[in-house]
Amino acid sequence: MGISATIPFSAQEANRPSVDAIEEIRLRTWARKNYIKESQRDDLWHPVILDEMLRIDQE
């Protein structure tokens, strides 16, 4: 199963304390490959994706 162009962050996922290491790497990789400027980001994306994009902003 591949990662889609948009990865929504659902309320169900909000109840999860964290993602495993493999999933975090996948989400961060997706964020780097699909980076967009902050004004165009969807607040519903997974927090790991948003965090990685913020890191890119600071590089």
Buried (B, 14 or more C-beta within 10 A) or exposed (E): EEEEEEBEBEEEEEEEEEBEEEEBEBBBEBBEEBEEEEEEBEEEBBEBBBBBBEEBEEE
